[in-house]
């Protein structure tokens, strides 16, 4: 299955979360039961350094729902700009599949506490 594409926008210094539903080409939800999910942000596809790693929540595994989360302390440490990210899943046989990819736009913060 080819990876889907979604552009994300996050504000520097603010908490971020987004809910993503994974489904196949027929709209059938992807069952994430017993799957591991991981997602990272990097400056480029070729960067060896991770800019940030999303905390991943799977509230509805049977319905293919995952939530990507970054807290405000993490986003405060990301310089404004464009980055890349992807979401990979690993099943019980250790097969790894990239299911989502895209651009992360980090918007500068104006007001600070």
N, C-alpha and C positions, 0 to 999 in steps of 0.2 A: 504494500500500500504506500503510495507516495505521500510525503509529508504535506500537511496543510500549511497555509501561510496566514499569519495574523500580525499586524503592526500594533505595537503597544506604545502608550504614552504614559510616562510617569513623571511626577514632579519631585525635584530634588528636595530632600528634607521631609517629605510626606510619606505616610504609610501607603502601600499599594497592594491591591489584590484584584485578581480577575478570575472569573469562573469560565472554564472552557469545557465544552462537551465534545468528546471524540465520537465520531460515527463513521460508518463506511459509506461507500458511494450510493448506497440505497437508503441511507438515513437511519440504519439500524445502529443503536448505541454500541460502542466498543466496550465489552465487559472487561473491567480492570481488576477483577477479583484475583487475588494472589499475585498481582503485578507490583513491581517497584517503578516509581516514576522519579525522574531527575531532570532539572532544568537549570541552565547556567547562562549568564550574560558575559560576553567577551567583546573587546573593541573591534575585532575582526574575526573572520573564520580561521585565520592563520595565527592568531594570537595564542601563545602558550600560557598566558596568565588569565585567570578567571577574574572578571570585574566584580561579579556578585553571583551568589547562588540563591535561587528561589527556594523558599520553604514550600513544599508541596503537600497539599491536603487532598485526600480522596474521600469526600463525604458520601458519594453515591457510586460505588465501584461498578455495580451492575448496569448503571445508566451512563457510564463513560464520563462522569463528571470529575474534573480535577480543579483545584484552586491553586493559583500561583500567588505567593505572598512575599513581600519585602517590607520590613519594618522601617520606620523613619530613620533610625540610626544607620541602617544600611544604605538607604537612598541618599543620606547626607554625605556619604563618602564616594558617591559616583559623580564625576565631573559631567557637566552638561554636554550633550552631543548625541551622536547616533552610535548605536551598538547593535550587535546581533545576538540572538538567543535561539535555543531550540529546546524541545521537550522530547526526552527519550523514555521508552518503557523497556523493562526487562521482565520476561516471563519466567516461570518456574524452571524451564530448561536452559536459562541464561541466554536466550536469544534476545538481542537488543534491536529495537526498531525506533527510528526517529519519526514521531507522529506529527510534530508541529515545529515550524521555524518562522523567523521573521526579524524585523527591525524593532529595537527599543529606542524610543526617543526620550531622552532625559531633558526635561525643561528646567531652566534655572529658577531658583527660588528668589522672590523679591523681598518678602517680609520674613523676618526672623524673630523667634522668641528668645 
